[in-house]
Amino acid sequence: MTVSAAPGADAGSEASPPVPKDAAAAGSAAVPAANPAVPPTDGRSMGRRRRWWWAARLITLLALAITVMIVALAIGMRANDNAIDEHRGIATATVLSVSPLRTGIEFVDTNGSTIRPDGGVLYPGLLSVGQEFVVEYSTVDPQIARVAGRTASVGNWMLVLTAAVTYLIAGALIWWCLRRARLPLLARRLGPGHAIGT
C-alpha cells in the first residue's frame, strides 16, 4: 500500500527542529533594556556644555593676559627706578592735571628746559592740581620722573591687590563654567560628543 504525501508538503524538505526555550531566553537577554533613569544626551545639551567649556577657557586666557600686564608693569617700574637712580636729577614740579590714569606735571631740568612727561609722574599718590612738590628724574631721559622719595615698592601693593582680585573673580567664574559644562578645563576632542582631559 502506497502512502501519499500530504498536500502542499515538499518531499525533499525536512522539518525544522524546534528552538529551545533556553536559547530564546538567552537571545532576548542579550539586548540590554534602556535605563529610564539616565536621560539621553542630545546635540543641544552637548552644545551648551561646549559653550560653557569655551567660556571657562576664555576667562582663563583673560586672567593670564592680566597677569602678563601686571608683570610687565612691575618690570617697567623697576627699569624706570634704575634709570633715575643711575642719572638722578632733582627739581620742583607743579601738578597740571590729575586723572585716574595720569598725573600731568611740569618742571624745569638742569638745562633750563621745561619738561612735561608724556606719561605723567610716577607714583603720584594724592597730588592735587596746582600743588608743588619735589621730583626726581633721569637727566638722560627727563621724561622719566617720580615723586621724590617714592620707588616701585609703593606701586607693588596695588599690583598685588589687582592680581588677587583678578584670580579670585576668575577662579569663581571658571569653577562655575566648568560645573555647568561638566567637562575638564583642558580637554581634547576625540570625536562628536566625546572629550577627555589632557
C-alpha positions in Angstrom: 0.0 0.0 0.0 1.4 3.4 -1.0 1.1 6.3 1.4 0.7 9.7 -0.4 2.3 12.9 0.9 0.1 15.5 2.4 -1.0 18.3 0.0 1.4 21.3 -0.1 4.3 19.3 1.6 7.7 19.1 -0.1 9.0 15.6 -0.2 12.6 16.8 -0.2 12.3 19.2 2.7 12.9 18.4 6.3 11.1 19.7 9.3 12.9 22.5 11.2 13.9 21.5 14.7 12.1 23.4 17.5 14.0 26.3 19.1 14.8 25.5 22.8 13.3 27.8 25.3 16.6 28.5 27.0 18.2 29.7 23.7 15.3 32.1 23.1 15.6 33.4 26.6 19.4 34.0 26.1 18.8 35.8 22.9 16.3 38.2 24.5 18.6 38.8 27.4 21.5 39.8 25.0 19.6 43.1 24.2 20.0 45.5 27.1 17.0 47.3 28.2 17.0 51.1 28.2 17.6 52.7 31.6 14.9 55.2 32.2 16.9 56.9 35.0 19.6 58.1 32.5 18.4 60.9 30.2 19.6 60.7 26.6 22.3 63.2 25.6 21.1 65.3 22.6 23.0 67.7 20.4 21.6 70.8 22.2 22.9 69.6 25.6 26.4 69.0 24.2 26.3 72.4 22.5 25.5 74.1 25.8 28.3 72.2 27.6 30.7 73.1 24.9 29.9 76.8 25.2 30.4 76.7 28.9 33.7 75.0 28.4 34.9 77.6 25.9 33.7 80.4 28.3 36.0 78.9 31.0 38.9 78.9 28.6 38.3 82.5 27.6 38.2 83.6 31.3 41.4 81.7 31.8 43.1 83.5 28.9 41.8 86.8 30.2 43.3 86.2 33.6 46.6 85.2 32.0 46.6 88.4 29.9 46.1 90.5 33.1 48.9 88.6 34.8 51.2 89.4 31.9 50.3 93.1 32.1 50.9 93.1 35.9 54.4 91.5 35.4 55.2 94.0 32.6 54.2 96.9 34.8 56.4 95.6 37.7 59.4 95.2 35.3 58.8 98.7 33.8 58.6 100.3 37.3 61.9 98.7 38.3 63.5 99.8 35.0 62.4 103.4 35.5 63.7 103.4 39.0 67.1 102.2 37.8 67.2 104.8 35.1 66.5 107.6 37.7 69.0 106.2 40.3 71.8 106.0 37.7 71.4 109.6 36.5 69.4 111.4 39.1 68.2 115.0 38.8 66.1 116.9 41.3 63.7 119.8 40.6 60.5 121.4 41.8 57.4 120.4 39.8 53.9 121.7 39.6 50.8 119.5 39.1 48.9 120.4 35.9 46.2 117.8 35.8 45.0 114.7 37.7 43.2 111.7 36.2 42.8 108.1 37.2 45.4 107.0 34.7 47.8 110.0 34.6 49.0 112.9 36.7 50.4 115.6 34.5 53.3 117.7 35.8 55.7 120.4 34.7 59.3 121.1 35.9 62.5 122.8 34.7 65.5 120.5 34.3 69.2 121.4 34.9 69.5 122.6 31.3 66.7 125.1 31.8 64.2 123.2 29.6 60.6 122.9 30.6 59.7 119.2 30.9 56.2 117.8 30.7 56.4 114.0 30.9 54.1 112.4 28.4 53.2 109.6 30.9 52.9 111.9 33.8 54.8 111.4 37.1 55.4 108.0 38.6 53.8 107.1 42.0 51.7 110.4 42.3 49.8 109.4 45.4 47.3 112.1 46.5 48.6 115.1 44.5 46.2 117.8 43.5 46.2 120.4 40.7 48.5 123.4 41.4 50.4 121.6 44.1 54.2 122.0 44.0 56.5 119.1 45.1 60.0 117.8 44.7 60.5 115.5 41.7 63.3 113.1 40.8 64.0 112.5 37.2 66.6 110.9 34.9 69.0 113.5 33.4 69.5 111.2 30.4 65.7 111.0 29.8 63.8 113.7 31.7 60.5 112.1 30.6 61.1 109.6 33.4 60.1 111.3 36.6 58.8 110.3 40.0 57.8 111.9 43.3 60.9 112.3 45.4 61.3 109.5 48.0 58.9 107.1 46.3 60.0 104.0 44.4 58.4 100.9 42.8 57.7 99.4 46.2 54.9 102.0 46.5 53.1 100.5 43.5 53.8 96.9 44.3 50.8 96.6 46.7 48.5 97.9 44.0 49.8 95.3 41.6 49.4 92.5 44.2 45.9 93.7 45.0 44.9 93.7 41.3 46.3 90.2 40.8 44.5 88.9 43.9 41.1 90.3 42.8 41.7 89.0 39.3 42.4 85.5 40.4 39.5 85.5 42.9 36.9 86.6 40.3 38.4 84.5 37.5 38.6 81.4 39.7 35.0 81.6 40.8 33.8 82.2 37.2 35.9 79.3 35.9 34.6 77.0 38.6 31.0 77.9 37.7 31.5 77.4 34.0 33.1 74.0 34.4 30.3 73.0 36.8 27.8 73.9 34.1 29.8 72.2 31.4 30.7 69.1 33.4 33.9 68.9 31.4 37.6 69.4 32.4 39.2 72.7 31.5 41.9 71.2 29.4 40.1 68.7 27.1 41.0 67.1 23.8 38.2 66.2 21.4 38.1 62.6 20.2 35.0 62.9 18.1 31.4 64.1 18.1 30.2 64.1 21.6 33.5 62.8 23.2 36.2 64.6 25.1 38.8 63.6 27.6 41.1 65.6 29.8 44.7 66.0 28.9 
